[in-house]
Amino acid sequence: SSAELMDVTLACDHRILYGAEGAEFLARVRALLEEPLGLAL
């Protein structure tokens, strides 16, 4: 089967934001994009 893909990139200043926090943010964005109903709840 065919799947639609989207690349998402996050650039951040590591003096302000740690990479792990950026990864958590992108994971949340991914979850919301995969289940948009979660935006309403």
Secondary structure, DSSP 8 states (H G I E B T S, - for coil): -------------TTTS-HHHHHHHHHHHHHHHH-GGGGT-
